[in-house]
Amino acid sequence: MMKFSRFFEFAYLAVAAFFLYEAIRLWKTEPGQAYLFLFFVVIGVFMFFFRRHFRHKYGNRKK
């Protein structure tokens, strides 16, 4: 179970990197959509650290 959790932590970062690429690509042509993608980048990075924190918290509880 913890291996899947670790995989999904980094999946959030991969998705955030993709959205960052899209935001940079669309910055000049469609700035409104670029801001939406930047919002998703922030959410993805937040979810990475949130999931990581709780994985460590529950991992330490079992010890």
C-alpha positions as CSV (number, residue, x, y, z in Angstrom):
1,M,0.0,0.0,0.0
2,M,2.8,2.4,0.8
3,K,4.4,1.8,-2.6
4,F,1.3,3.0,-4.3
5,S,1.2,6.0,-2.1
6,R,4.7,6.9,-3.0
7,F,4.0,6.4,-6.7
8,F,1.0,8.8,-6.5
9,E,3.0,11.4,-4.7
10,F,5.3,11.7,-7.7
11,A,2.4,11.4,-10.1
12,Y,1.1,14.7,-8.7
13,L,4.5,16.3,-9.4
14,A,4.5,14.9,-13.0
15,V,1.1,16.2,-13.6
16,A,2.1,19.6,-12.1
17,A,5.1,19.7,-14.4
18,F,2.9,19.0,-17.4
19,F,0.5,21.8,-16.4
20,L,3.4,24.2,-15.9
21,Y,4.6,23.4,-19.5
22,E,1.2,24.0,-20.8
23,A,0.9,27.3,-18.9
24,I,4.2,28.5,-20.3
25,R,3.2,27.4,-23.8
26,L,-0.2,29.2,-23.6
27,W,1.0,32.4,-21.8
28,K,1.1,34.7,-24.8
29,T,-1.9,33.4,-26.7
30,E,-4.4,32.6,-24.0
31,P,-3.4,34.1,-20.6
32,G,-6.8,33.2,-19.0
33,Q,-6.2,29.5,-19.6
34,A,-2.6,29.8,-18.6
35,Y,-3.7,31.1,-15.2
36,L,-6.0,28.1,-14.8
37,F,-3.1,25.8,-15.6
38,L,-0.9,27.6,-13.0
39,F,-3.7,27.0,-10.5
40,F,-3.5,23.3,-11.2
41,V,0.3,23.5,-10.8
42,V,-0.2,24.9,-7.3
43,I,-2.8,22.3,-6.4
44,G,-0.5,19.5,-7.7
45,V,2.5,20.6,-5.6
46,F,0.3,21.1,-2.6
47,M,-1.1,17.6,-3.0
48,F,2.4,16.2,-3.3
49,F,3.5,17.6,0.1
50,F,0.1,16.9,1.7
51,R,0.2,13.2,0.7
52,R,3.9,12.9,1.7
53,H,3.2,14.4,5.1
54,F,0.4,11.9,5.9
55,R,2.4,9.0,4.5
56,H,5.2,9.7,6.9
57,K,2.7,10.3,9.7
58,Y,1.1,7.0,9.3
59,G,4.4,5.2,8.6
60,N,5.8,6.5,11.9
61,R,2.7,5.3,13.8
62,K,3.3,1.7,12.8
63,K,6.8,1.7,14.2
